[in-house]
């Protein structure tokens, strides 16, 4: 099984939670950026 076909099958199986996972990743990135810039505001 090639890598691309494995990625396609993983994406097909997890399509229901893909949007929630993307929102979680975006939230983590926002928290990281805010946390890194917080000392500049204090």
C-alpha positions in Angstrom: 0.0 0.0 0.0 1.5 3.3 -1.0 1.7 6.3 1.2 -0.8 8.3 -0.8 -3.4 5.6 -0.6 -2.9 5.3 3.1 -3.3 9.0 3.5 -6.5 8.9 1.4 -8.0 6.1 3.5 -7.1 7.8 6.7 -8.8 11.0 5.5 -11.8 9.1 4.4 -12.2 7.4 7.8 -11.7 10.5 9.8 -13.8 12.9 7.7 -16.4 13.3 10.4 -14.0 14.8 12.9 -11.7 16.6 10.5 -13.3 20.0 11.0 -13.2 19.6 14.8 -9.5 18.6 14.7 -8.7 21.6 12.4 -10.5 23.9 14.9 -8.6 22.4 17.8 -5.2 22.9 16.0 -6.2 26.5 15.2 -7.1 27.1 18.8 -3.7 25.7 20.0 -1.8 27.9 17.6 -3.7 31.0 18.8 -3.0 30.1 22.4 0.7 29.6 21.6 1.0 33.0 19.8 -0.9 34.8 22.6 1.2 33.1 25.2 4.5 34.0 23.5 3.4 37.7 23.1 2.0 38.0 26.6 5.2 39.2 28.3 5.4 42.1 25.8 2.1 43.4 27.1 2.9 43.2 30.8 
